[in-house]
Amino acid sequence: MRSTILAPSLFDVPQKCSGEDLNQCVANFTWASIVLGLSFAFVCSWLPKQNTHPPTTETNLLANADNVWSLLVYPTLSVLSIINTKATYGSEPDHLGLVTPASHWFLIIYSSLSIIHIPISLLKEPKGKMTAYKYQMMMHHFLSLGTYVSVLYIGTLHFYSVAYGLCEICTMFLSNIFVLKMFQFPMPIQALNGILLWLSFVVFRILLFPYVYYLYASERAANLEKANTNIMLHVLNSATAFMLMILSLYWFIAITKGMIKTVKAGLQADPDEIVNDAQNEVDLSPKSKKAN
């Protein structure tokens, strides 16, 4: 058994999070959770002191802090996903059991993020009320968490799970919509971000998810005897992939409408109207449609 149980293992990562390596995975997960939790607490303490629009109060603190915090978390996940995909795509005939430090830490950080983000999503306004946004986030978090923890435990499908994580590139632009509005950046910058969000959404969600699943299904068919040893993980992976596809198509409606309105307005539209229109379309905000 490893002796450095309490220290994070950055590069010498275990093949799977079970047996004698379970303690090391728990240590890595604990350290990731501590860093994520402390960073969110810092943002919550820092944000009310800033000049935001509207002012950050107890009512909107969690929602505003979550958007700013996302600017720290999702670039990290995107970089790890890019590193892993670039290093392993096309270089290995068998991706089913391929594990790298980047893939391990992506799954560890994402799993920790999901657990932390569940109560944040539930406590956002309106408190005590499940909006469409909250239902979508809960379904997303629980299914992704179940899949990623299983992937870590069994030590397979790292490549495909992390390749799906390339979608977090467009999450950065999505968070920017609210942060740029909050800090009242010039409208042309907000409009440019909206266009980049739309383009990245097409590439890293609408096109990415079916392509990665096609690669997975093709390799699984070619290695059926090996793949069948983890049938439950196959079911989880497939369910997560199809959930991501459906949610992405659903959210794409709002993003497309917001982008079209921005372009038609000649980059002079009221950013509040653009964001509110997108939120009202699919209830992406923590506010309910009725409240809007």
For each residue, the residues with C-beta under 8 A, 3 or more apart:
1: 20 23
2: 5 9 20 21 23 24
3:
4: 7 9 24 27
5: 2 23 24 27
6: 27
7: 4 27
8: 27 28 31 32
9: 2 4 12 13 14 24 27 28
10: 13 101 105
11: 101
12: 9
13: 9 10 28 99 100 101 104 105
14: 9 17 21 24 25 99 104 155
15: 21 97 99 155
16: 19 21 99 152 153 154 155 156
17: 14 21 22 25 26 152 153 155
18: 21 22 153 154 155
19: 16 22
20: 1 2 23
21: 2 14 15 16 17 18 24 25
22: 17 18 19 25 26
23: 1 2 5 20 26 27
24: 2 4 5 9 14 21 27 28
25: 14 17 21 22 28 29 108 152
26: 17 22 23 29 30
27: 4 5 6 7 8 9 23 24 30 31
28: 8 9 13 24 25 31 32 104 105 108
29: 25 26 32 33 108 111 112
30: 26 27 33 34
31: 8 27 28 34 35
32: 8 28 29 35 36 105 108 109 112
33: 29 30 36 37 112 115 116
34: 30 31 37 38
35: 31 32 38 39
36: 32 33 39 40 73 109 112 113 116
37: 33 34 40 41 116
38: 34 35 41 42
39: 35 36 42 43 69 72 73
40: 36 37 43 44 65 66 69 116 120
41: 37 38 44 45
42: 38 39 45 46
43: 39 40 46 47 65 68 69 72
44: 40 41 47 61 62 65
45: 41 42 48
46: 42 43 49 50
47: 43 44 50 52 56 61 64 65 68
48: 45 56 57 61
49: 46
50: 46 47 56 183
51: 183
52: 47 55 56 64 182 183
53: 181 182 183 184
54: 60
55: 52
56: 47 48 50 52 60 61 64 65
57: 48 60 61
58: 61
59: 125
60: 54 56 57 63 64 125
61: 44 47 48 56 57 58 64 65
62: 44 65 66 120 123 124 125
63: 60 66 67 124 125 285 286
64: 47 52 56 60 61 67 68 178 182
65: 40 43 44 47 56 61 62 68 69
66: 40 62 63 69 70 117 120 124
67: 63 64 70 71 175 178 179 182
68: 43 47 64 65 71 72 179 182
69: 39 40 43 65 66 72 73
70: 66 67 73 74 171 172 175
71: 67 68 74 75 172 175 176 179
72: 39 43 68 69 75 76
73: 36 39 69 70 76 77 109 113
74: 70 71 77 78 168 171 172 175
75: 71 72 78 79 172
76: 72 73 79 80 109
77: 73 74 80 81 106 109 110 113 165 168
78: 74 75 81 82 165 166 168 169 171 172
79: 75 76 82 83
80: 76 77 83 84 102 103 105 106 109 162 165
81: 77 78 84 85 102 106 162 163 165 166 168
82: 78 79 85 86 166
83: 79 80 86 87 102
84: 80 81 87 88 100 102 103 106 158 159 162 163
85: 81 82 88 89 159 162 163 166
86: 82 83 89
87: 83 84 91 100 102
88: 84 85 91 92 95 98 100 103 159
89: 85 86 159 163
90:
91: 87 88
92: 88 95 98 159
93:
94: 97 98 219 223
95: 88 92 98 159 160 215 219
96: 156 157 159 219 220 223 226 227
97: 15 94 155 156
98: 88 92 94 95 103 158 159
99: 13 14 15 16 103 104 155 158
100: 13 84 87 88 103 104 158
101: 10 11 13 104 105
102: 80 81 83 84 87 105 106 162
103: 80 84 88 98 99 100 106 107 158 159 161 162
104: 13 14 28 99 100 101 107 108 152 158
105: 10 13 28 32 80 101 102 108 109
106: 77 80 81 84 102 103 109 110 162 165
107: 103 104 110 111 148 151 152 158 161 162
108: 25 28 29 32 104 105 111 112 152
109: 32 36 73 76 77 80 105 106 112 113
110: 77 106 107 113 114 144 148 165
111: 29 107 108 114 115 145 148 149 152
112: 29 32 33 36 108 109 115 116
113: 36 73 77 109 110 116 117
114: 110 111 117 118 141 142 144 145 148
115: 33 111 112 118 145
116: 33 36 37 40 112 113 119 120
117: 66 113 114 120 121 137 141
118: 114 115 121 122 138 141 142
119: 116 122 123
120: 40 62 66 116 117 123 124
121: 117 118 124 133 134 137 138 141
122: 118 119 134 138
123: 62 119 120 127
124: 62 63 66 120 121 127 134 286
125: 59 60 62 63 286 287
126: 129 131 286 287 288 291
127: 123 124
128:
129: 126 288
130: 134 135
131: 126 134 135 283 286 287 288
132: 135 136 282 283 289
133: 121 136 137 283 284 285 286
134: 121 122 124 130 131 137 138 286
135: 130 131 132 138 139
136: 132 133 139 140 247
137: 117 121 133 134 140 141
138: 118 121 122 134 135 141 142
139: 135 136 142 143 243 247
140: 136 137 143 144 243 244 247
141: 114 117 118 121 137 138 144 145
142: 114 118 138 139 145 146
143: 139 140 146 147 236 239 240 243
144: 110 114 140 141 147 148 240
145: 111 114 115 141 142 148 149
146: 142 143 149 150 236
147: 143 144 150 151 161 233 236 237 239 240
148: 107 110 111 114 144 145 151 152 161
149: 111 145 146 152 153
150: 146 147 153 154 232 233 236
151: 107 147 148 154 155 156 157 158 161 233 237
152: 16 17 25 104 107 108 111 148 149 155
153: 16 17 18 149 150
154: 16 18 150 151 157 230 233
155: 14 15 16 17 18 97 99 151 152 158
156: 16 96 97 151 230 233
157: 96 151 154 160 161 216 230 233 237
158: 84 98 99 100 103 104 107 151 155 161 162
159: 84 85 88 89 92 95 96 98 103 162 163
160: 95 157 163 164 212 213 215 216 237
161: 103 107 147 148 151 157 158 164 165 237
162: 80 81 84 85 102 103 106 107 158 159 165
163: 81 84 85 89 159 160 166 208 212 215
164: 160 161 167 208 209 212 240 241 244
165: 77 78 80 81 106 110 161 162 168
166: 78 81 82 85 163 169 204 208
167: 164 170 171 204 205 208 209 244 248
168: 74 77 78 81 165 171 172
169: 78 166 172 173 200 204
170: 167 173 174 197 200 201 203 204 205
171: 70 74 78 167 168 174 175
172: 70 71 74 75 78 168 169 175 176
173: 169 170 176 177 193 194 196 197 200
174: 170 171 177 197 255
175: 67 70 71 74 171 172 178 179
176: 71 172 173 179 180 193 197
177: 173 174 180 181 190 193 194 197 275 278
178: 64 67 175 181 182 275
179: 67 68 71 175 176 182 183
180: 176 177 183 185 189 190 193 271
181: 53 177 178 184 185 190 271 272 275
182: 52 53 64 67 68 178 179
183: 50 51 52 53 179 180
184: 53 181
185: 180 181 189 190
186: 189 190
187: 190 191 267 268 269 271
188: 191 192 267
189: 180 185 186 192 193
190: 177 180 181 185 186 187 193 194 262 271 274
191: 187 188 194 195 262 263 267 269
192: 188 189 195 196
193: 173 176 177 180 189 190 196 197
194: 173 177 190 191 197 198 258 259 262 274
195: 191 192 198 199 259 262 263
196: 173 192 193 199 200
197: 170 173 174 176 177 193 194 200 201 255 259
198: 194 195 201 202 255 256 259
199: 195 196 202 203
200: 169 170 173 196 197 203 204
201: 170 197 198 204 205 206 248 251 252 255
202: 198 199 205 206 207
203: 170 199 200 206 207 208
204: 166 167 169 170 200 201 207 208
205: 167 170 201 202 208 209 244 248 252
206: 201 202 203 209 248 249 252
207: 202 203 204 210 211
208: 163 164 166 167 203 204 205 211 212
209: 164 167 205 206 212 213 241 244 245 248
210: 207 213 214 245
211: 207 208 214 215
212: 160 163 164 208 209 215 216 241
213: 160 209 210 216 217 238 241 245
214: 210 211 217 218
215: 95 160 163 211 212 218 219
216: 157 160 212 213 219 220 237 241
217: 213 214 220 221
218: 214 215 221 222
219: 94 95 96 215 216 222 223 227
220: 96 216 217 223 224 227 234
221: 217 218 224
222: 218 219
223: 94 96 219 220 226 227
224: 220 221 227 228
225: 228 229
226: 96 223 229
227: 96 219 220 223 224 230 234
228: 224 225 231
229: 225 226
230: 154 156 157 227 233 234
231: 228 234 235
232: 150 235 236
233: 147 150 151 154 156 157 230 236 237
234: 220 227 230 231 237 238
235: 231 232 238 239
236: 143 146 147 150 232 233 239 240
237: 147 151 157 160 161 216 233 234 240 241
238: 213 234 235 241 242
239: 143 147 235 236 242 243
240: 143 144 147 164 236 237 243 244
241: 164 209 212 213 216 237 238 244 245
242: 238 239 245 246
243: 139 140 143 239 240 246 247
244: 140 164 167 205 209 240 241 247 248
245: 209 210 213 241 242 248 249
246: 242 243 249 250
247: 136 139 140 243 244 250 251
248: 167 201 205 206 209 244 245 251 252
249: 206 245 246 252 253
250: 246 247 253 282
251: 201 247 248 254 255 282 284
252: 201 205 206 248 249 255 256
253: 249 250 256 257 281 282
254: 251 257 258 277 278 279 281 282 284
255: 174 197 198 201 251 252 258 259 278
256: 198 252 253 259 260
257: 253 254 260 261 277 278 281
258: 194 254 255 261 262 274 275 277 278
259: 194 195 197 198 255 256 262 263
260: 256 257 263 264
261: 257 258 264 265 269 273 274 277
262: 190 191 194 195 258 259 265 267 269 274
263: 191 195 259 260 266 267
264: 260 261 269
265: 261 262 268 269
266: 263 269
267: 187 188 191 262 263
268: 187 265
269: 187 191 261 262 264 265 266 273 274
270: 273 274
271: 180 181 187 190 274 275
272: 181 275 276
273: 261 269 270 276 277
274: 190 194 258 261 262 269 270 271 277 278
275: 177 178 181 258 271 272 278 279
276: 272 273 279 280 292
277: 254 257 258 261 273 274 280 281
278: 177 254 255 257 258 274 275 281 282 284
279: 254 275 276 282 283 284 285 287 292
280: 276 277 283 289 292
281: 253 254 257 277 278 284
282: 132 250 251 253 254 278 279
283: 131 132 133 279 280 288 289
284: 133 251 254 278 279 281
285: 63 133 279 292
286: 63 124 125 126 131 133 134
287: 125 126 131 279 291 292
288: 126 129 131 283 291 292
289: 132 280 283 292
290:
291: 126 287 288
292: 276 279 280 285 287 288 289
